[in-house]
Amino acid sequence: MMAMVHQPTEIVLDIRDFSFCLGGKEILHQVSFSVARGEFLSIVGPNGAGKTTLVKCIDRLLVGGSGRIEVFGRPLESYRQRDLARRISYVPQADGRVIPFTVRQFVLMGRYPYLNPFSSIDREGRRAVDDALRMTGTAEFAERRLDTLSGGERQKVYIAAALAQGADIILLDEPTTFLDYRRQAEIRDLLTRINHEGGTTIVCVTHDLNRAALDSDRIVALCGGRVAFIGTPAEIMNPEALERLFQTPFLLTPHPQVPISVIVPGPPPRPPRGQDDPLALDFRTAAQETPLKP
Amino acid sequence: MIRRWIVLLSLAVLAALALAGLPFVGMERIPLAALWRQGKEMDVTIFWKLRLPRVMMAFLAGSGLAAGGLAFQAVFRNPLAEPFTLGVASGAALGAAVYIHLKLPFSLLWISGVSWFAFAGALLAVVLVYGMTRARQGFSTATMLLAGVAVSFCFSSLILFMQYLSDFTQSFLLLRWVMGGLDRVVGFGEVLTVLVLVGMGTAIVLYLTHELNLVTTGEELAISRGVAVNRTKTLLFVAVSLMVGGIVSVCGPIGFVGLIVPHICRLMVGPDHRFLTPAALLCGAILLSLCDTLARTLLAPTELPVGILTALLGGPFFLWLLVRRAPLDDAVV
């Protein structure tokens, strides 16, 4: 939706014919696409399409696979983990794991790729941490322990740590799942700000097609481990393309403010319960037949 | 921040006091003059040949076991991990028992063969337990403890088998040694061996404090922050095996120091390994030297194996950790 502002477009992440097997099962098959600097790219697709696996392969949390992944023009395998961490940071799927550190300690750990074993953090690092805490609005509870936070706060802290890491690309795995509307909006605003103000490239796995369509420059859809679609939000937001992808009918309507179609939930298959609903009638007659005794 | 420095400083002072005071405690009252080799011949010998080496050995063993427990709790992301519960001590004991039984006299780099055998046994146990824990997806507490128990059990049976094959004296020696104790420390030779091994292990653990912090937050996060996790783990496993191997070859398996000390230290200085590691080293030294002093004075003139004493402390502590909260997985608190 947004025009590419960076000219000429520099490819920061290039994936070519990448296949990946886990436990004898092919999770990803011949995946190819590339991401330009400053782009906001969403990865969508049904459950089990291989979205999380793909993101983990890009950050070398999973190793192996055939094909080629290049980060800033260099093959992924040629990076030391520490150097890769300066290029790519990763925000995992939110979970309830117990992390005994305070928010500040946790965000400080984002500076690991710039530390040597015996040094403490330098001034530049401290500034990066303060900036990250401020930008994500987590500064106010910086001294609280991470496992005392709510899901939304915790997600922001994870993003803050990824920001402090100072990488050019941030990978996110379903950052807004399990959050309420307000926290979802806050995380989305934050990501858009990081993308626009910081010029950080964002690759975000999501199930929320409407948000993906409204926020992203481009969308990649995976299905059964293959790239089923690459293109602009306008191209994917049509009933035929979506039905082919998710094997279920979709109802779309034009967004009232932006020139794009969005998905609206269809009505339930049964008529709403009312006068002629046999169940509701049964209930009422039953209630009438056995009046409450005083 | 300041509080953590104060705690570290207090621990250092306590450790210094223990090191200076405990050699004078015991059945035989030793006058201060023995320190500069004056007074009765007997007192000087007891002080320099028995008491001081023994307290120093307790220091080294306590530090090494505590650092080992700390490293394991971070890598396995589990509060119940420690060299003893994971069968690493049994592995080291088996290695040492094999050496004793085969009567192989050799040494390498001034370190006796028994320590190298114990190191090999310890490393074998780590690899086995870690492999079994890894084979099942994730690190479930149950898998880890079961693997530890299984490895311990196998190795202990092999030690028993070797006892069965040995003659009466040798088998008594083995049995007494498996109970764990510092009563065989005479002179500074063994102290020096253990100092080298524990020193190397401690250096590795201190070198990896940032990595230990990151590994505590989870393996994936650690990798994405730039930690070479496999290298880190390999180094830590070698470090723990060196320390436990050295300690077990001299003192036998001493349990639960590695379990209790990191938890006490977490309560005092928090989860940051840059503070936690030195705190655990000091605290382990203090705890084990105190326990050993108790072990040799409580039932004097007979000695209690210190392993029994630490197990009496550690067993209930272990149970308390186990029942304290339901979701133990992923909890390093």
HADDOCK unambig.tbl for C-alpha pairs under 7 A between the chains (distance, minus, plus):
assign (segid A and resid 59 and name CA) (segid B and resid 224 and name CA) 6.52 0.50 0.50
assign (segid A and resid 61 and name CA) (segid B and resid 220 and name CA) 6.07 0.50 0.50
assign (segid A and resid 61 and name CA) (segid B and resid 223 and name CA) 6.49 0.50 0.50
assign (segid A and resid 81 and name CA) (segid B and resid 226 and name CA) 4.70 0.50 0.50
assign (segid A and resid 81 and name CA) (segid B and resid 227 and name CA) 6.32 0.50 0.50
assign (segid A and resid 81 and name CA) (segid B and resid 228 and name CA) 5.93 0.50 0.50
assign (segid A and resid 82 and name CA) (segid B and resid 226 and name CA) 3.93 0.50 0.50
assign (segid A and resid 82 and name CA) (segid B and resid 227 and name CA) 6.34 0.50 0.50
assign (segid A and resid 84 and name CA) (segid B and resid 226 and name CA) 6.81 0.50 0.50
assign (segid A and resid 85 and name CA) (segid B and resid 224 and name CA) 6.00 0.50 0.50
assign (segid A and resid 85 and name CA) (segid B and resid 225 and name CA) 5.43 0.50 0.50
assign (segid A and resid 85 and name CA) (segid B and resid 226 and name CA) 4.82 0.50 0.50
assign (segid A and resid 89 and name CA) (segid B and resid 224 and name CA) 6.01 0.50 0.50
assign (segid A and resid 89 and name CA) (segid B and resid 225 and name CA) 6.91 0.50 0.50
assign (segid A and resid 90 and name CA) (segid B and resid 224 and name CA) 5.95 0.50 0.50
assign (segid A and resid 97 and name CA) (segid B and resid 330 and name CA) 6.05 0.50 0.50
assign (segid A and resid 98 and name CA) (segid B and resid 330 and name CA) 6.14 0.50 0.50
assign (segid A and resid 98 and name CA) (segid B and resid 331 and name CA) 5.42 0.50 0.50
assign (segid A and resid 99 and name CA) (segid B and resid 217 and name CA) 5.70 0.50 0.50
assign (segid A and resid 100 and name CA) (segid B and resid 271 and name CA) 6.37 0.50 0.50
assign (segid A and resid 100 and name CA) (segid B and resid 333 and name CA) 6.23 0.50 0.50
assign (segid A and resid 101 and name CA) (segid B and resid 271 and name CA) 6.36 0.50 0.50
assign (segid A and resid 109 and name CA) (segid B and resid 214 and name CA) 6.91 0.50 0.50
assign (segid A and resid 110 and name CA) (segid B and resid 225 and name CA) 6.04 0.50 0.50
assign (segid A and resid 112 and name CA) (segid B and resid 225 and name CA) 6.32 0.50 0.50
assign (segid A and resid 112 and name CA) (segid B and resid 226 and name CA) 6.87 0.50 0.50
assign (segid A and resid 113 and name CA) (segid B and resid 225 and name CA) 6.57 0.50 0.50
assign (segid A and resid 113 and name CA) (segid B and resid 226 and name CA) 5.60 0.50 0.50
assign (segid A and resid 117 and name CA) (segid B and resid 207 and name CA) 5.92 0.50 0.50
assign (segid A and resid 117 and name CA) (segid B and resid 208 and name CA) 6.81 0.50 0.50
assign (segid A and resid 117 and name CA) (segid B and resid 210 and name CA) 6.91 0.50 0.50
